Amino acid sequence: MLFITNRFPTQSIRTRANRPFAFDLKNNAASNSVFYCEEVGLGQYQEVGSKAFLRRLKESNARQVLIYLHGFSNLPEDVFVAVREFQALCDASAHGEVLVVPLIWPCDNDLGVVNPPHSSGHRTSVLSPSIAGTDLLQPHAVAW
């Protein structure tokens, strides 16, 4: 499963295509970098880079790409479970029509709706600056 994240990796923030990618679950700060990755096995991820990511989207048989933006209080593995379920529902309705791609932003797994000021519910504004300058939001990137 392809995915996008601005969560810090445990490795360097320098993009390196085909390197293993591990989420730093102890760091809830938003990275200024955006990582284009793929889940290659349960709990195993690889950075593919933006060009390969966009190429793979273009080469997919799906007619539509749905960017799945999760709510707060979700760790990455929870997001992947939800996306697999959502993809299955899309496929049951019209197989191959939609490709669901999660955008995983930094938050934690606090319980409840009321969170401390430093928690994920208050850091949703950090998502948009890190993706604002990327091809993800540019019309030419998706108008193939």
C-alpha positions in Angstrom: 0.0 0.0 0.0 1.4 3.4 -1.0 1.2 6.2 1.6 2.4 9.7 2.3 3.6 10.9 5.7 5.1 13.9 7.4 5.8 11.9 10.5 9.5 11.8 11.5 11.3 8.5 10.6 13.8 7.0 13.0 16.3 7.4 10.2 17.5 10.6 8.6 14.9 13.0 7.1 16.9 13.0 3.9 15.0 11.3 1.1 16.5 8.0 -0.1 14.5 5.9 -2.4 14.2 2.2 -1.6 15.4 2.6 2.0 13.6 1.0 4.9 11.3 3.5 6.6 10.4 3.3 10.3 8.0 5.7 12.1 9.5 7.4 15.2 6.4 6.9 17.4 8.0 8.8 20.3 8.2 12.0 18.2 4.8 13.7 17.5 6.3 16.8 15.9 5.5 17.4 12.3 8.4 17.1 9.9 9.0 19.8 7.3 9.7 16.9 5.0 7.2 14.7 3.3 7.9 11.1 2.7 6.4 9.0 -0.1 6.4 5.4 1.0 5.0 1.9 0.6 3.9 -0.7 3.1 5.8 -3.8 2.0 4.7 -6.1 4.8 2.9 -5.9 8.1 4.8 -3.3 10.0 7.4 -3.0 7.3 7.7 0.2 5.2 10.0 1.5 2.4 10.5 5.0 1.1 10.0 5.1 -2.6 10.3 8.8 -3.3 7.9 11.3 -5.0 8.7 10.5 -8.6 8.2 6.7 -8.2 5.2 7.3 -6.0 3.4 9.5 -8.7 4.5 7.0 -11.4 2.9 4.1 -9.5 -0.3 6.1 -9.0 -0.4 6.9 -12.7 0.3 3.2 -13.7 -2.3 1.8 -11.4 -5.5 0.5 -13.0 -7.6 2.6 -10.6 -9.6 5.4 -12.3 -9.7 7.4 -9.0 -7.3 8.0 -6.2 -8.7 8.8 -2.8 -6.4 10.4 -0.3 -7.4 9.1 3.1 -6.8 11.7 5.9 -7.2 10.0 9.3 -8.5 11.7 12.5 -6.5 12.4 15.6 -5.6 9.6 18.1 -4.4 7.2 15.4 -1.0 5.5 15.2 0.2 4.5 11.8 -0.6 0.8 12.1 -4.2 1.7 13.1 -4.4 3.9 9.9 -3.2 1.0 7.7 -5.9 -1.3 9.2 -8.6 1.3 8.5 -7.4 1.9 5.0 -7.3 -1.8 4.2 -10.9 -2.1 5.3 -11.9 1.0 3.3 -10.1 -0.3 0.2 -12.0 -3.6 0.6 -15.3 -1.7 0.7 -14.4 0.3 -2.4 -13.4 -2.9 -4.2 -16.6 -4.6 -3.2 -18.6 -1.7 -4.8 -16.5 -1.4 -7.9 -13.3 -3.5 -8.0 -10.3 -1.4 -9.2 -12.2 1.9 -9.5 -10.6 3.5 -6.4 -7.1 3.4 -5.0 -7.1 4.5 -1.3 -3.8 6.2 -0.3 -3.4 7.3 3.3 -1.8 10.5 4.3 -0.4 9.8 7.8 0.2 12.9 9.9 1.8 13.0 13.4 -0.6 12.3 16.2 -0.7 10.0 19.2 -3.2 7.6 20.6 -4.6 9.7 23.4 -8.1 8.5 24.4 -11.0 10.9 24.4 -11.9 14.0 22.5 -10.4 16.5 25.0 -6.6 16.3 24.8 -3.9 18.4 26.4 -2.8 21.4 24.3 0.4 19.6 23.1 -1.6 16.7 21.7 -2.6 15.9 18.2 -6.0 17.6 18.3 -4.1 20.9 18.5 -1.4 20.1 15.9 -3.6 19.5 12.8 -2.5 22.9 11.5 1.0 21.6 11.0 0.0 19.2 8.3 -0.8 21.8 5.6 2.5 23.7 5.6 4.6 20.6 5.1 2.5 19.5 2.0 1.7 22.9 0.7 4.8 23.1 -1.5 4.6 19.6 -2.7 3.3 18.3 -6.1 0.6 16.5 -4.1 -1.5 19.7 -4.0 -0.6 21.0 -7.5 -3.2 20.3 -10.2 -0.6 19.1 -12.8 0.4 16.3 -10.5 -3.0 14.6 -10.7 -4.2 15.7 -14.1 -3.0 12.8 -16.2 
